[in-house]
Structures are given as structure tokens and as C-alpha cells.
Amino acid sequence: MPDFEYSIDKSEVLRYLGHRGQALEPELEAKIEELSQKCLENAKPRYCFEVFPVEPWPAIGGVYLRGEDIKKHLEGAEYCAVMAATLGLEVERAMLRLGQRSAVAELIYNSACTALIEAVADRCEGEIRAYAKERGLVTSYRYGPGYGDFPLEQQRDVLGLIDAHTRLGITLTDSMLMLPRKSVSALIGLYPESLGVKRGGTSCERCENREFCEFRKEGYGCGG
């Protein structure tokens, strides 16, 4: 994976903090800038992906995918990209240190890290879209274990397909949560361009929480 210079969008940090457009105190604005910079200094952003043919439905790389939602998400796909991204362990250590001193600082730092891991995942997704376009294909959006009825227990299968432990240092807890916590895994369908549209549209359109989502009420999605 090539190296890139990342930045953290302050508006995204504010969104994760629940900001709704109110005026910012100079002290808070400065703290956001400071902790966003600390996140950038601590993070070691990395990602990887592999593309698999969709086998007799619904399986990829010999892994059977369970749940009706992932079936719908990948319906009609010729290939499926499996991706993962992480910020590394140092952001976790820094968050623990901050939490011991200030809950507010920990919250802001956590929001900055969330904005950054989404940016890293977006870059990986962009590479997958470019890969698809070169082959006359279009892509769906990211969909990962734990979304809808796609079991979180399949996290191990998904990460195993791309050897995320060796390549990115991602491990799993007994409850299937990723470590480092600022990590993302997802499946993206690749479809014939002749279908004319991206399958599934935006993630909001199929999200079970769309009717009561606070982000959607404000006119944007959660980025998941």
C-alpha cells in the first residue's frame, strides 16, 4: 500500500462530537486542533483489500456468508472486494492516557481518530472503485459484519480472507471486536456496468436505523 499524507476534517470531528452548528469557544476549537494533530502523529494508517469471485451463492473465497442482508447487498455481484483498514495501536495507548487525565480530551481525541479511520477506509474504497472501473464494473458501498443480520461472528472469516492479522496487525477479542479499535472491515460488491446503477445506492437507503438516525435528520449519513 502506498504512503499518503492524511488530514483530519474538523467538520467531521465536530459531527462525531454531536455538534449542530453552534458557535465554538476559542478554547474548544484550539483543543480540537491540538488533539487532531496528536491523532495524526500517533496514527499509522494502513489498509489492504483483495477481490474474490462470487461463488455459488453466497460465498467468497470458500467462506459462506450468512444473513439475508448481505445476500441483498451483493445480489448480482460478479466479484466481492474484502477490505480492512486500521490506525494502529499507538492511538489506543494515547486514548487511554488522555482518558486518565480528561474525559473531554478523550472524547475529542476519539472523534478525531474516528474521522481519520473513515478517511483511510474511504481511500481504500476509492482504490476498489478504480479497480472496478478499469474492468468495466461498478461498486456498492461498504458493508461489514455486524450490519443488519450479517453476523458479527463472521468478522473472523472476513479478516482471515485477507490475512489482516499479518498484514495490518488486526486481532479480535472473544466478542469479535477488532483491536486496534480504530479499525474497519467491509465487503464491497463489484457489478457489471450494464446494470446502470450502483447496487444499493447509499448505505442510508438500506440501513435499519434510517428512520430515527440523528445524523440523517441533519442531512448526512454516519459514514458507515
N, C-alpha and C positions, 0 to 999 in steps of 0.2 A: 504494500500500500504506500503511495507517495506521501510525503510530508506536506502539510498545508499550514498556513497561518490562520488560526481561528480567532474570531472575536465574539463577544457576547453582546447581544442586542439588549439594551437597557429596557426597552418596551416589553420584551419577553420576560425579563426578570420581574418587572412590575406586574405583569399578567399573572405569573405564578404566585406573586405575593398577594393577589386579590385586589390590586389597585384598580380603581374605577374612574380615573381622570382627575381626582382631586389634586390640589396644589401640593408639591413636595417641599418639605422643610429642607433648607440647605444642608443641614447635618445628615439627614437621611439620604439625600442624593449623594453626598460625599461618601457615605458608608457603602452605598450600593456600588459606586465606582471602585472603592478600595477592595471590597470583597470579590467583586467580579474579576479584578486584576489578580487577586490571590488565587482564585479558581483557575485562571489561565496559567499561572505559574506552577500550580500543583498538578494540573491535569496532564496526562499522557494519552491524548486521544488516538484510538486505533479502531479499525473496523475491518471486516472481511465479508465476502459473500461467495457462494457457489450457486450454479444454476443446474437444476436437475430436470430431466423429462418427467412429466406427469405420467405415472404408470397406471395400469388398470385401476380404475377409480376406487378410493382416493389414496394414492401412495406416492411418495417421492423417495428416491434412494433406498428403497426397500422398507421405508417406515410408513406404516398405516396411520393416516390422520383421522382422528376421532372427532365427532361432533358435526351437527348439521350446518353450523355457521361457517366453518372452514370449507365445507363442501360447496356452499353457495358462493363463498368468496373466490374460490378457484374454479368455479364452473366454467368450462370452455377453455381453460388454460392449456397450452401445449407444454409449457415449462413453468417451473416454480423456482424463484430465487430465494435462498435462505441466507439471511444476513444477521450479523451481530456487531455491536459497537460498544465501546467502554471508555471511561475516563481514567481507569487505573486506580490503584489502591491509595495513593497519596491523598486524593481528595477526601477519602473516607477518614483517614487519620486526622487531617486538618479539621474536618467537620466535628469529630469527637473532641478535639482540643478546644475549638470555639464553643461548643456546647457546654463545656465545663466552666466557661467564663461568662457567656452571654447567650441567652435563648434567642434574642433578637438577631445577633450576629449570625448564629447558627441558621436561623430561618432565611436570612438574606443570602448567605453563602449557599445554602441548599437550593434556593431558587436560581441562583446564578449557575450552579452546576447542572440543574435540570435544563436550563436554557442551552447550555453548552452541549450536553449529550444529545439533545434534539437536533442541534446544528450538525453534529457529527453524523447522526443517523440520516439526516437529510442529505448530506454529502454522499454517503454510501448509496442511498436510494437514487440519487442523481446519476451515479455511475451505472446502476442497474438499468435506469431508463435509457441511458446512452447505449448500453449493451443491447437492449431490446430494439432500439431504433435502428441500429446498424444491421439488424437481422429482419427488419420489416415487421416488428412486433410492437405492441403497446403494453403498458403495465397497469396493474391495480395498485391500490395503496397498501401500506404496511398493516399486517395483521399477525398478532403474536399469541402464543399460548396464554390462556387466562382471559382472552377476549371472548365475550359471548359464551357459548358452550364448548369452545375449544379448550380442552383440559389443560390446566397449568402443569399437570404431571407430565405432559409431553415436552416440557422445556428441555428435559434431558435428551430426548430424541432429537429435537431441533438443533440444539447446540452440538450434539455428537456428530451430526451430518457434516458440519464444517470444522470440527475439531477445535471449537472455540476455547477450550481449556489450554491447549498447547499454543495456539496462535495468538490468543488475546488475554490469557490468564483468567478467564471467567470460570468460576466454580458455582456450585449450587448448594444451598442449605437443604436440610431434611424436608423443608416445606416448599422446595423448588424455587426459592427466590434467588436471584443472581447476586453474586459477590464478584467484584465491587457492585454496590447497589446502583451506582450511576452507570448502568449497562442497559442495552436494548437488544432484543432479538425479535425477528419478524419474518414472515413469509410474504412474498410478492408474486402474484401471478403474471405470466407473460402470455399474451394472447395474439392471434392473427390480427394484423392491422385492418383486414377486411371487415372485422366486426364493427368498425366505425366509431366506437366509443371506448373509453377506459371502463373496464368492468367494475361495477360497484360505485362509480362516481367518487364522492368524498367519503371519508370514514364516518362523518356525521350522519349520512343518509341511512346507514345500516346500524348505527350504534343504538343499543337498547336503552341508553340513558338520554337520548336526544331530547325528549320532551321536557325533562327537568334539569338539563345541563346549564349551569350558571355561565360557562364560557359562551355557549351558543346564544344565550339571551343577549349577550353583549356584542354578538355579530361575528364571532370567530370560534374555531374549534379548539380542542385541547391539544392537538398536535400528536395524538397517539396513533 
